[in-house]
Amino acid sequence: TWAEIMRHALEELHTLYKGNEDSCGLNSFGKLRYDATEVQERWWHEGGRESPCQVEARAEEFMSQLLYSPHRNIVVVGHSLFFRTVLRRYLSDGFKEKEAALAHALCSRKLSNCGVLRLEVTPSQWPGGAPIVGAELVLGSTLVGAEVPTPKAAK
């Protein structure tokens, strides 16, 4: 259930940041409000793997939900490989030029377990554009693993 996921995430974050809970804001975690109304049912693909078209459609829907949300700050929990797909598709050219090394790493490596990535998005680049105009690894998060080449379609 959603409550179990949140409890597990909090336990993992406390393990990861043991002794630094105050400095990284973990003690405020329980005060945050969560809207889990859209994830009460099965929220993953049934059957085999998603096709590249299905992943692209999911990434576009995800970005639409972020951009059209009435909320100013949104916390998203998910899988690093999906986030890498989103970053490959929606990182703006301006960010890629300004932060070339970070942009390359975000598009070719994985976010560490329980890693946190702060993004800045702008609706002015949507639809059809690349609305992620800022990205920053926070709370001591890192990128892990060997680089994976970016598919030509995602460049």
RATAFEN-V366839 format. One record per helix or strand. SS is the DSSP state (alpha for helix, beta for strand). FROM is the first residue (numbers start at 1). TO is the last residue. If there is no record, write none. Layout:
ss=SS from=FROM to=TO
ss=SS from=FROM to=TO
//
This chain:
ss=alpha from=2 to=16
ss=alpha from=26 to=31
ss=alpha from=37 to=39
ss=alpha from=52 to=68
ss=alpha from=80 to=90
ss=beta from=91 to=91
ss=alpha from=93 to=98
ss=alpha from=100 to=108
ss=beta from=110 to=111
ss=beta from=116 to=121
ss=alpha from=123 to=125
ss=beta from=132 to=138
ss=beta from=143 to=144
ss=alpha from=152 to=154
//
